[in-house]
Amino acid sequence: MNDLGYHEDGPRRGIPLVLLHAFPFDHRMFTAMVDELSDVRTIAFDAPGFADAATPRMVAERIKTGAYGLELYADAVAASLADEGIERAVIAGVSMGGYTALALAERHPDLTAGLALIDTKASADDDVAAENRRTMADEASRGVSTGLRNMAGKVLSDKTKDERPEMFTQVVKWIGQAPFAGIAWAQESMADRPARLHVLKKLDVPAVVVRGEDDELSSHADHAEMADALGCEVQTIEGAGHLAPYEQPAAVARVLRELMSRVEAPAT
């Protein structure tokens, strides 16, 4: 059931590394990092309504779990992996993808063999942030996306913008390509998401928390809270903002490769 965009690379064997993208992007934000991980089985998904994925309503009708928010996305990922005969995977999520990874860990713990939380948080939105998201969702449902106009300047580090302007241009282009249906679904879903720190406290799998050094949208405190719950350290990526896998693909690939080695290492 690949109603989500499903992009597999690397050898078709072993435990896969599942990649869940940030809002309002799609699997393309991982392209350079996937190249760095050419010997690792990777599966990058597109969230409902984005790039190669079906609309959120079509996905909901297919999986019939009664869920429609990030829980819908998590259940659809699990269903897609099951269709491919995959029973265990390492889940790596960035920002919205991190929120979805938390939902996966809660709803499908047997699937989650390892977890990487990147430029994200386990807390829910406060009232102001949630209301802003709902406003953007309402605009998108009417074919308007003014709330995304300045987003490119917030998700990239100053170093990236100054030294690699082509990356800034690419992010602006991707934001402009985001479908209205995906924007509306994602913003409503993120506004409604619950806090899930308790999920991490119960999780007993290899894990890592990664943060771009210059991330303006999720703080060091957000990441430290998750790392403490998981019993690991925060891995800081220099020269990156909120999109560390896009800005510094080699550095994040090294962290994820190390995580995969811990998942695949035989028990002693």
N, C-alpha and C positions, 0 to 999 in steps of 0.2 A: 504494500500500500504506500507507494511513493507519491502521495499527494503533496508532500513537501518537496522542494528542490533537493535532489540527492546527488552528491558529487563525490565519487570515490576515486582515490588515487593511491599509488604505492602497491606493494604486494597484497594479493587477495588471501592473506592468511594471518593468523594471530589475532590478538585482541585489538580492535580498531580504536583509533583516537577520533572521537566525534567532536566536531567544531560547530559551535553555535554563535552566530554573528551578533554584532551590536546593532542597535536602532540608529538610523533608518537604512542600514546597509544590507548586504547580502553576502553570499559565499565568496564573492570576489575580494573582499577585504583580507582573505586568508591566502590568496594565490602565492605570494612570495614566500610566506612561511611554509606552505605545503611543499614548495620547491625545495626548501631547506630540509624537509622531512621526507625526502623521496624514497627512503628505505622503510618508512613507517606506513602502515595501512591507515589512511585518513578518510573520514567521511564528513564532508561539510554540507550542512543543511541550509535551505532557505526557509525562513519563517513563513507562516501563512500570509499570503497576499504579497510576498516579495519575490522578485525575479522569477524563478522557475516553479514556484509553489502555487498551488491552487488558492482560490480565495478562502478566507477564514470560514465562511459559511459552508462552502463545499467540503472543506476538511472536517468540520464539525458533523456534517451529515454522514460522512463516510465512517468516522470512528465511533459515533453514537455513544459517547460516554456521558453526555450531559454537560460536559465542560465546554467553555468557550474562550477563556482567557489564556494565560500562560500554561494552565493545566491542560488545555486543549493541545497546545504545542508540544508539551512534554509527552502526552499520551500518543500523539502522532509520531514523534520521534521513536518512542518505544515500539509502536506498531510497525513502522518502517524497518527498524532493525530486526524485529522478529520475522518479518517477511523475507529478510535476507539470511535467516538462520543464525543471527547474531544474538547470543544470550548474555554476553558481558561486554562492556565497553568502558573506556576512559572518557569521561565527559569534560570538555573544556568550553567554558562560556565566557563571552566578553559582554559586559554591561547588561543589556536585555538578555543576551545569551546566558549570562551568569544567573540571572533571575530564573531562567528556564532550567538551567542545570540544577538549581536548588529544588525546583518543583519535581524534576526527574528523580533526584536523590530521595525525596520524600515519597513519591508515588510509585517508584520502581527501584527500590533499594537493591534488589537482586541483580538488576542490570548494571548498576553503577560499580565498576571495578576500581575506579580511581576518579579523582575530581580535581579540576583546575579552575579556579575562580579568578578572572582577570578583569581589572578595572570595573569592579562591580561592588555590590553591597548586599547584605542579608536583611537589612531593615526595610520596612514599608515606607512609602512616601508620607510626609506630613500632609496636613490638610491643604496647605497652599500649593505644594508641588502636585498633589493629586488633582486639584482643581485646574491647574494650568494644563495638565495632560488632557483632562476632559474637554477643556476649551479647544485644544488642538485637534482632538478627535472629532469634535463637532464640526470644526472648520473643514477637516479633511473629508468628512462625510458629505460636505457641500462643495467639494472640489477646490478647496483653498488650503494652502500650506504656508501661510505667512510666518508661523511660529518657527519654521526651520531655516529661515533666511540667514541667520547669523550663527548657525550651528557649527559650520566648518571651523570658525575661529575659536570655538570652545573645546573641540575634541582633539585638536592637534597641539603639540608643544610649540612654544615659540621657536625652538631650535629647528624643528621640522619646517615651520612656515618660512623661516629666514634662509635656511640652507638648502631646502628642497621644495621650492615653490610648486614644482610639478605635482607633488603629492597633495598639496593644498588644492590645486586645480582639479585633481582627480576626485577628491572628497566632495568638492562643490558639485561636480558633475553627478556623482553617485546620489547625493542628496536630492538633486533635481529629478533623478530618475525614480525615486521612491514612489510606488503606486499609492493612490489615495486610500484604497481599501486596506492596504497593509498598514499605513500610517494610523488610520482610525482604529483598527483592531489593536495594534501594538500599544497605542497611548491609553486606550481604555483598559487594556490588560495590565499594563504596568501600574496604572492608577489604582487598580483593584487588588494588586498582589498583596499577600500577607507577609509579615515578618517571618523569616525562616531560620533564624539563628539556632533555634532548638533542633532543627534537622541536622545541623553540623555537629552539635554536641553528641548526637546519637550515632553519627557515622563513624565506621571503623574501616576505612580504606585508605590507601596512600593518597595524599592530597597536597596541593600547593596553592598558595595565594600569591598573585602577581599584580603589581601595580606600576604603571608608568610614573616615573618620578615627578612629572609635571601635570598629572591628572587633576583637572579642576573640578570634575564632576563627581568623583568619589574619593573621599579623603583617606589619608593614612590611617586615621582612627577607624574608618569603616573596614579597611583591610586587616588591621591589627585585631579587631574584634573577631573577624572570621578565622584568622590564623590561630588565635587563642582557643577558639572553640574546636578547631581541628587538631590542635597540638603541633602546629608547624610554624615556620617563619614566613614573613612577607618577603618575597623576592622583588626587589626594586629594579626597574629597567630604566637606565639612563637614556636621555634623549627621546623620551616618549611621553605622550599625554594620555588621553582616554582610549586611544586605539593602539596600544602597545604592539600587538601582533602585526599590524600594518606598518607602523613607524619603524619598529626594530624587529623584523621577522627572525633574524638569525639568533638574537639574544633570547627571544621568547621560545624559539624552537629548541634551544639548548635546555631550557628549563623543562619543557614538555617531554623532551627525550629522556631526561633523567627521571621524570615521573613515570614514564612508560617502563623504564628499566626496573623500577621498584615494583610495579604491578606485575611484571612478567617474571621477576626473579623467583626461583623456587623457594619454598618455605624451608627454614633451617631448624 
